[in-house]
Amino acid sequence: MSIFWRVVLVQSALIALILALSLYALVELNRLAHLSSTIVAVDSTCIEAEKSLQKIFLTQMRDAKKFLLLKDPAFHASFQQGNRDFEDSLDTIDNLVDAPTEKGLIESIRILHSQYTYQFELASSDEKMWQVKGPQISDGILATADELIRIREDLIAGKTSAGRDRAQSAATLMAWLTLGGVSAAMMLAYLHARSVTRPLKKLAQEMRQIGEGEFGRFIDIKAPQEVKQLAEDFNWMAAKLAELDQMKADFISHVSHELRTPLTAMREGAALLLEEIPGRLATSQRQIIEVMSTNSDRLYQSICSILDLTKMDAGMMEYQFVPCDLAALVNRSVESVELIARKRNIDLQTTLDEKIPVLLVDEGRIQQVVDNLLSNALKFTPEGGKIRIKVSFKDEANGSHPVEVRVSDSGDGIAPEDSQKVFERFYQSSRTSGKSRQGTGLGLALARHIVEDHQGKIWVETELGKGSTFIVAFPRTALIDVG
């Protein structure tokens, strides 16, 4: 699913959640409003009518007593008017209620009131009967009216309690639905973001690997269509870069091979001339041929380095592992540069531990590594400076690389951002006041390959203005003798 439709899905889910919560809240509010309107329009009106019925009847009772006492026709007329008002009020109540119990009570009141009126009309001729029957009937009417009021008040209390419970239940449900909805929305948003960011992070990691020269990368990820298309384009780019890198390696290897053959003939010719086999040389001629010989040797070494790197990258470099006296190897390298160091007044010191084990390594390749480190130290150490070579052995049980060769110089040091780049091929760092030094930038790259092929480690410790120390550490597995 594309990112667009994922966003649409997440937003639609959020909108649906909001609509569902809103609809539920609207339904509950309508129910509460209907309940409130029923209480106001029916129950409260009914209670007022029932209380009014009681007042009307009490007024009738007073009119009856006054009429029987004073025989005033006005009180009799008022009593008759009370009858009509009583019936009207009773009809109003009858129209408002719908419960069978209340209907029965209303009918009882209607009958009792009829009896009360009948007894009042007979009271003029039989006052004793009135005194007995009248109070009984009036008490029955008032008690029945009180029962009607009590029933309606209980009904209002029940409806109010039900409304309060419904409101509380709705509020609790809304709270849980909101919490659940927000949690679900956050989970959907997290899953959506994760489905996009994870493949992008993986793609970024692969791109960094490409930037470090590992062109044979391929990425297969589950992701939205847009990110998947980006991954496919990345794979295409990686394949093209790998193809170009291989073409470059093949071209360099081919050119190097083609150059080495005529260059060998030139070196041999220069050597024959210097030996004066064709004839004696004038001083100026010898100087020219020596320059040619020196630069031919340098070019030959550069071509050999390129070919070695090509073999190492292809995994075709062959090593001859033999027992090697590391102390003697280091001494040989020091002797090869000792004259140069004296010429430049450089203090060259060597420190060797007493018990340096014999190593199983390719002696020629390790000699190449040490020679390269010493050559670099001489190159970047100013006249009158110091170079220290130290070979140490730390026989510790937990040490995976107990043998170390440290080559320190007193040059300008290396910038922190360059400390790892110096081991990259063709990389050259200006380590002396911004002035670049001669070289191909292949020596340290070759050294790194050789050391790592021996399961060792190589790194640099440096500080600007105080020089650098290159360290080569050999693994414990390379030790064959500790004596």
C-alpha positions as CSV (number, residue, x, y, z in Angstrom):
1,M,0.0,0.0,0.0
2,S,1.3,3.4,-0.9
3,I,2.1,6.1,1.6
4,F,-0.8,8.2,0.3
5,W,-3.4,5.4,1.0
6,R,-1.8,4.6,4.3
7,V,-2.3,8.2,5.4
8,V,-5.9,8.2,4.0
9,L,-6.5,5.0,6.0
10,V,-5.2,6.4,9.2
11,Q,-7.0,9.7,8.8
12,S,-10.2,7.8,7.9
13,A,-10.0,5.7,11.0
14,L,-9.5,8.8,13.2
15,I,-12.5,10.5,11.5
16,A,-14.6,7.4,11.9
17,L,-13.7,7.3,15.6
18,I,-14.6,10.9,16.1
19,L,-17.9,10.5,14.3
20,A,-18.8,7.4,16.3
21,L,-18.1,9.2,19.6
22,S,-20.0,12.2,18.5
23,L,-23.0,10.1,17.4
24,Y,-23.0,8.2,20.7
25,A,-22.8,11.4,22.7
26,L,-25.7,12.9,20.6
27,V,-27.9,9.8,21.2
28,E,-27.3,9.9,24.9
29,L,-28.0,13.6,25.1
30,N,-31.3,13.2,23.2
31,R,-32.3,10.5,25.7
32,L,-31.5,12.6,28.7
33,A,-33.2,15.6,27.1
34,H,-36.4,13.5,26.5
35,L,-36.3,12.2,30.1
36,S,-35.9,15.8,31.4
37,S,-38.8,17.0,29.2
38,T,-41.0,14.2,30.4
39,I,-40.3,15.0,34.0
40,V,-41.1,18.7,33.4
41,A,-44.1,18.3,31.0
42,V,-45.8,15.3,32.6
43,D,-44.7,14.4,36.0
44,S,-44.3,17.9,37.5
45,T,-47.6,19.1,35.9
46,C,-49.3,16.0,37.3
47,I,-48.1,16.6,40.8
48,E,-49.2,20.3,40.6
49,A,-52.6,19.2,39.4
50,E,-52.9,16.6,42.2
51,K,-51.9,19.2,44.8
52,S,-54.4,21.6,43.2
53,L,-57.1,18.8,43.5
54,Q,-56.4,18.6,47.2
55,K,-56.7,22.4,47.6
56,I,-60.0,22.4,45.7
57,F,-61.4,19.6,47.9
58,L,-60.2,21.3,51.1
59,T,-62.0,24.4,50.0
60,Q,-65.2,22.3,49.3
61,M,-64.9,20.9,52.8
62,R,-64.8,24.3,54.3
63,D,-67.8,25.5,52.1
64,A,-69.8,22.4,53.2
65,K,-69.2,23.1,56.9
66,K,-70.1,26.8,56.5
67,F,-73.2,26.1,54.6
68,L,-74.5,23.5,57.1
69,L,-73.8,25.9,59.9
70,L,-75.0,29.2,58.4
71,K,-77.4,27.9,55.6
72,D,-76.0,30.6,53.4
73,P,-76.8,29.9,49.7
74,A,-73.5,31.5,48.6
75,F,-71.5,28.7,50.3
76,H,-73.7,26.1,48.6
77,A,-73.0,27.8,45.2
78,S,-69.3,27.8,46.1
79,F,-69.5,24.1,46.9
80,Q,-71.1,23.4,43.5
81,Q,-68.4,25.4,41.7
82,G,-65.8,23.4,43.6
83,N,-67.4,20.2,42.2
84,R,-66.9,21.4,38.7
85,D,-63.3,22.5,39.4
86,F,-62.6,19.2,41.1
87,E,-63.9,17.3,38.1
88,D,-61.9,19.4,35.7
89,S,-58.7,18.9,37.7
90,L,-59.4,15.2,38.0
91,D,-59.9,15.0,34.2
92,T,-56.6,16.8,33.7
93,I,-54.8,14.3,36.0
94,D,-56.5,11.4,34.2
95,N,-55.3,12.6,30.8
96,L,-51.7,13.0,32.1
97,V,-51.3,9.6,33.7
98,D,-51.2,6.2,32.0
99,A,-50.3,3.7,34.7
100,P,-53.1,1.3,35.7
101,T,-52.5,1.9,39.4
102,E,-52.9,5.7,39.0
103,K,-55.9,5.2,36.8
104,G,-57.5,3.0,39.5
105,L,-56.8,5.6,42.2
106,I,-58.3,8.4,40.1
107,E,-61.4,6.3,39.6
108,S,-61.6,5.7,43.4
109,I,-61.3,9.5,44.0
110,R,-64.0,10.1,41.4
111,I,-66.4,7.7,43.2
112,L,-65.6,8.9,46.6
113,H,-66.1,12.5,45.6
114,S,-69.5,11.6,44.1
115,Q,-70.4,10.0,47.4
116,Y,-69.2,13.0,49.3
117,T,-71.4,15.3,47.1
118,Y,-74.4,13.0,47.6
119,Q,-73.9,12.9,51.4
120,F,-73.6,16.7,51.4
121,E,-77.0,17.1,49.6
122,L,-78.6,14.7,52.2
123,A,-76.9,16.5,55.2
124,S,-79.7,19.1,55.4
125,S,-82.2,16.3,56.4
126,D,-79.8,13.8,58.0
127,E,-77.0,15.7,59.6
128,K,-75.9,12.8,61.9
129,M,-75.3,10.6,58.8
130,W,-73.2,13.5,57.3
131,Q,-71.1,13.8,60.5
132,V,-70.4,10.0,60.3
133,K,-70.0,9.6,56.5
134,G,-68.5,13.0,55.6
135,P,-65.2,12.7,57.5
136,Q,-64.7,9.1,56.3
137,I,-65.2,10.0,52.7
138,S,-63.1,13.2,52.8
139,D,-60.3,11.3,54.5
140,G,-60.4,8.7,51.8
141,I,-60.2,11.3,49.1
142,L,-57.3,13.1,50.7
143,A,-55.4,9.8,51.4
144,T,-55.9,8.7,47.8
145,A,-54.7,12.0,46.5
146,D,-51.7,11.8,48.7
147,E,-51.0,8.3,47.3
148,L,-51.2,9.7,43.7
149,I,-48.7,12.4,44.7
150,R,-46.4,9.8,46.3
151,I,-46.5,7.6,43.3
152,R,-45.7,10.5,40.9
153,E,-42.9,11.7,43.2
154,D,-41.4,8.2,43.3
155,L,-41.6,8.1,39.5
156,I,-39.8,11.4,39.2
157,A,-37.1,10.2,41.7
158,G,-36.7,7.0,39.6
159,K,-36.4,8.9,36.4
160,T,-33.9,11.3,37.9
161,S,-31.8,8.5,39.3
162,A,-32.0,6.6,35.9
163,G,-31.0,9.8,34.1
164,R,-28.0,10.3,36.5
165,D,-26.9,6.7,36.1
166,R,-27.2,6.9,32.3
167,A,-25.2,10.1,32.2
168,Q,-22.5,8.6,34.5
169,S,-22.5,5.4,32.4
170,A,-22.3,7.4,29.2
171,A,-19.5,9.5,30.6
172,T,-17.5,6.4,31.6
173,L,-18.1,4.7,28.3
174,M,-17.1,7.9,26.4
175,A,-13.9,8.1,28.5
176,W,-13.0,4.5,27.7
177,L,-13.9,4.9,24.1
178,T,-11.8,8.0,23.9
179,L,-8.9,6.4,25.6
180,G,-9.1,3.3,23.4
181,G,-9.6,5.4,20.3
182,V,-6.6,7.6,21.1
183,S,-4.5,4.5,21.9
184,A,-5.6,2.9,18.6
185,A,-4.9,6.1,16.7
186,M,-1.5,6.4,18.2
187,M,-0.8,2.7,17.4
188,L,-1.9,3.2,13.8
189,A,0.2,6.3,13.6
190,Y,3.2,4.5,15.1
191,L,2.8,1.5,12.8
192,H,2.5,3.8,9.8
193,A,5.5,5.9,10.7
194,R,7.5,2.7,11.5
195,S,6.6,1.1,8.2
196,V,8.1,4.2,6.5
197,T,11.1,5.1,8.7
198,R,12.5,1.5,9.2
199,P,13.0,0.9,5.5
200,L,14.3,4.4,5.1
201,K,16.8,3.9,7.9
202,K,17.9,0.6,6.3
203,L,18.2,2.3,3.0
204,A,20.3,5.1,4.6
205,Q,22.6,2.4,6.2
206,E,23.1,0.7,2.8
207,M,23.8,4.1,1.2
208,R,26.6,4.7,3.8
209,Q,28.0,1.3,2.9
210,I,28.0,2.4,-0.8
211,G,29.7,5.6,0.2
212,E,32.4,3.5,1.9
213,G,33.1,1.7,-1.4
214,E,31.0,-1.5,-0.9
215,F,29.2,-1.4,-4.2
216,G,27.9,-4.9,-4.2
217,R,24.9,-4.1,-2.0
218,F,21.4,-5.3,-2.5
219,I,18.4,-4.3,-0.4
220,D,15.1,-6.2,-0.2
221,I,12.6,-4.5,2.1
222,K,8.8,-4.6,2.8
223,A,7.7,-1.0,2.6
224,P,5.2,1.3,0.9
225,Q,5.3,1.5,-2.8
226,E,7.2,4.7,-3.0
227,V,9.9,3.5,-0.6
228,K,10.0,0.2,-2.4
229,Q,10.5,2.0,-5.7
230,L,13.3,4.0,-4.0
231,A,14.9,0.7,-2.9
232,E,14.7,-0.7,-6.4
233,D,16.3,2.4,-7.8
234,F,19.0,2.1,-5.1
235,N,19.7,-1.5,-6.1
236,W,19.9,-0.4,-9.7
237,M,22.4,2.3,-8.7
238,A,24.4,-0.1,-6.6
239,A,24.6,-2.6,-9.5
240,K,25.8,0.1,-11.9
241,L,28.3,1.4,-9.4
242,A,29.6,-2.2,-8.8
243,E,29.8,-2.6,-12.6
244,L,31.7,0.7,-12.9
245,D,34.0,-0.2,-10.0
246,Q,34.8,-3.5,-11.6
247,M,35.4,-1.8,-15.0
248,K,37.8,0.6,-13.2
249,A,39.6,-2.2,-11.4
250,D,39.9,-4.2,-14.7
251,F,41.1,-1.1,-16.5
252,I,43.7,-0.3,-13.8
253,S,44.9,-3.9,-13.7
254,H,45.1,-4.1,-17.5
255,V,47.0,-0.8,-17.8
256,S,49.3,-1.7,-14.9
257,H,50.2,-5.0,-16.6
258,E,50.7,-3.3,-19.9
259,L,52.9,-0.7,-18.3
260,R,55.0,-3.0,-16.2
261,T,56.5,-5.0,-19.2
262,P,58.0,-1.9,-21.0
263,L,58.9,-0.4,-17.7
264,T,60.9,-3.5,-16.7
265,A,62.8,-3.2,-20.0
266,M,63.5,0.5,-19.2
267,R,64.8,-0.3,-15.7
268,E,67.0,-3.1,-17.1
269,G,68.3,-0.8,-19.8
270,A,69.1,1.9,-17.2
271,A,70.9,-0.6,-15.0
272,L,73.0,-1.8,-17.9
273,L,73.9,1.8,-18.8
274,L,74.9,2.5,-15.2
275,E,77.1,-0.6,-15.2
276,E,78.7,0.9,-18.3
277,I,78.4,-2.3,-20.2
278,P,77.8,-0.5,-23.5
279,G,80.6,1.9,-22.7
280,R,81.9,4.5,-20.3
281,L,79.5,7.4,-19.3
282,A,80.2,11.0,-18.9
283,T,79.3,12.5,-15.5
284,S,76.3,14.4,-16.9
285,Q,75.1,11.2,-18.7
286,R,75.3,9.2,-15.5
287,Q,73.3,11.8,-13.6
288,I,70.5,11.7,-16.2
289,I,70.4,7.9,-16.2
290,E,70.4,7.8,-12.4
291,V,67.4,10.2,-12.4
292,M,65.7,7.9,-15.0
293,S,66.5,4.8,-12.9
294,T,65.2,6.3,-9.7
295,N,61.9,7.5,-11.2
296,S,61.5,4.2,-13.0
297,D,61.9,2.3,-9.7
298,R,59.3,4.6,-8.1
299,L,56.9,4.1,-11.0
300,Y,57.5,0.3,-10.9
301,Q,56.7,0.3,-7.1
302,S,53.5,2.3,-7.7
303,I,52.3,-0.1,-10.4
304,C,53.1,-3.1,-8.2
305,S,51.1,-1.5,-5.4
306,I,48.1,-1.0,-7.7
307,L,48.3,-4.6,-8.9
308,D,48.6,-5.8,-5.3
309,L,45.5,-3.8,-4.2
310,T,43.6,-5.2,-7.2
311,K,44.5,-8.7,-6.2
312,M,43.5,-8.1,-2.6
313,D,40.2,-6.6,-3.5
314,A,39.5,-9.7,-5.7
315,G,40.6,-12.0,-2.9
316,M,43.4,-13.4,-5.1
317,M,46.4,-12.3,-3.1
318,E,48.5,-15.3,-2.1
319,Y,50.5,-15.3,1.1
320,Q,53.4,-17.5,2.1
321,F,53.1,-18.1,5.9
322,V,56.4,-18.9,7.5
323,P,58.0,-18.5,10.9
324,C,59.2,-15.0,11.3
325,D,61.5,-13.3,13.8
326,L,59.7,-10.0,14.2
327,A,62.6,-8.3,16.0
328,A,65.0,-9.1,13.1
329,L,62.4,-7.9,10.6
330,V,62.1,-4.6,12.3
331,N,65.8,-4.2,12.6
332,R,66.2,-4.7,8.8
333,S,63.6,-2.0,8.1
334,V,65.4,0.4,10.5
335,E,68.7,-0.3,8.8
336,S,67.3,0.5,5.4
337,V,66.3,4.0,6.5
338,E,69.1,4.7,8.9
339,L,71.2,6.7,6.5
340,I,68.3,8.8,5.4
341,A,67.5,9.6,9.0
342,R,71.2,10.6,9.7
343,K,71.2,12.9,6.7
344,R,68.2,14.7,8.1
345,N,69.5,14.7,11.7
346,I,66.4,12.6,12.8
347,D,66.8,10.7,16.0
348,L,65.8,7.1,15.2
349,Q,65.3,4.8,18.2
350,T,64.2,1.2,18.4
351,T,62.9,-0.5,21.5
352,L,62.4,-4.3,21.5
353,D,60.9,-6.4,24.3
354,E,63.2,-9.2,25.5
355,K,60.7,-12.0,24.7
356,I,59.1,-11.4,21.4
357,P,57.5,-14.6,20.0
358,V,58.1,-16.0,16.6
359,L,55.1,-15.3,14.3
360,L,53.6,-17.3,11.5
361,V,53.2,-14.7,8.9
362,D,54.1,-13.8,5.3
363,E,57.5,-12.2,6.1
364,G,57.8,-10.3,2.9
365,R,54.4,-8.7,3.2
366,I,54.9,-7.8,6.9
367,Q,58.3,-6.3,5.9
368,Q,56.4,-4.2,3.4
369,V,54.1,-3.0,6.1
370,V,56.9,-2.0,8.5
371,D,58.9,-0.4,5.6
372,N,55.8,1.6,4.6
373,L,55.2,2.9,8.2
374,L,58.9,3.9,8.6
375,S,58.9,5.6,5.2
376,N,55.8,7.6,6.1
377,A,57.4,8.5,9.5
378,L,60.5,9.8,7.7
379,K,58.4,11.7,5.2
380,F,56.4,13.6,7.8
381,T,59.1,14.1,10.5
382,P,60.9,17.5,10.1
383,E,64.7,17.7,10.3
384,G,65.9,17.3,13.9
385,G,62.8,15.4,14.8
386,K,62.4,12.0,16.4
387,I,61.1,8.6,15.3
388,R,60.4,5.8,17.8
389,I,59.9,2.1,16.8
390,K,58.7,-0.1,19.6
391,V,57.9,-3.9,19.5
392,S,56.1,-5.2,22.5
393,F,54.6,-8.4,23.7
394,K,51.9,-8.5,26.4
395,D,51.4,-12.2,27.4
396,E,47.9,-11.7,28.9
397,A,45.3,-14.5,28.8
398,N,42.5,-12.3,27.6
399,G,44.6,-10.4,25.1
400,S,43.5,-11.3,21.5
401,H,46.3,-9.2,19.9
402,P,49.3,-9.4,22.2
403,V,52.1,-8.4,19.8
404,E,52.3,-4.8,18.8
405,V,54.6,-2.7,16.5
406,R,54.4,1.0,17.2
407,V,55.9,3.6,14.9
408,S,55.8,7.1,16.2
409,D,56.9,10.4,14.6
410,S,57.2,14.0,15.8
411,G,55.4,15.5,12.8
412,D,52.4,17.8,12.7
413,G,49.9,15.0,13.4
414,I,46.7,14.2,11.6
415,A,43.4,16.0,11.9
416,P,40.7,13.9,13.7
417,E,38.5,13.8,10.6
418,D,41.4,12.3,8.6
419,S,42.5,9.6,11.1
420,Q,40.4,6.9,9.4
421,K,40.7,8.2,5.9
422,V,44.4,7.8,5.8
423,F,43.9,4.0,5.3
424,E,41.8,4.7,2.2
425,R,43.5,4.2,-1.2
426,F,44.7,7.3,-3.0
427,Y,43.9,9.5,0.0
428,Q,46.6,12.0,1.0
429,S,46.6,14.2,4.0
430,S,48.6,17.4,4.2
431,R,50.3,16.9,7.6
432,T,52.9,19.6,7.5
433,S,51.6,23.2,7.4
434,G,49.3,22.5,4.5
435,K,52.1,21.2,2.2
436,S,51.3,18.0,0.5
437,R,53.9,15.3,0.3
438,Q,54.9,13.1,-2.6
439,G,53.3,9.6,-2.8
440,T,50.5,7.7,-4.4
441,G,48.3,7.3,-1.3
442,L,48.4,3.5,-1.6
443,G,50.9,2.5,1.1
444,L,48.6,2.6,4.1
445,A,45.8,1.1,2.1
446,L,48.1,-1.8,1.2
447,A,49.2,-2.1,4.8
448,R,45.7,-2.2,6.1
449,H,44.8,-5.0,3.6
450,I,47.9,-7.1,4.5
451,V,47.4,-6.7,8.3
452,E,43.7,-7.6,8.1
453,D,44.5,-10.6,5.9
454,H,46.7,-11.7,8.8
455,Q,43.7,-11.3,11.2
456,G,45.5,-8.3,12.8
457,K,44.6,-4.7,13.4
458,I,46.1,-1.4,12.4
459,W,45.2,2.0,13.6
460,V,46.6,5.4,14.3
461,E,46.8,7.5,17.4
462,T,47.5,11.2,16.7
463,E,47.3,14.7,18.0
464,L,47.7,17.8,16.0
465,G,51.1,19.4,16.6
466,K,52.5,16.4,18.5
467,G,52.9,13.7,15.9
468,S,51.3,10.4,15.1
469,T,51.7,6.8,16.2
470,F,50.8,3.9,13.8
471,I,50.1,0.6,15.6
472,V,50.1,-2.8,14.1
473,A,48.8,-5.6,16.4
474,F,49.2,-9.3,15.6
475,P,46.7,-11.9,16.8
476,R,47.4,-14.6,19.4
477,T,46.7,-17.2,16.7
478,A,49.8,-16.1,14.8
479,L,52.1,-17.0,17.7
480,I,54.2,-20.1,17.4
481,D,57.0,-19.5,19.9
482,V,57.2,-17.4,23.1
483,G,60.9,-18.2,23.8
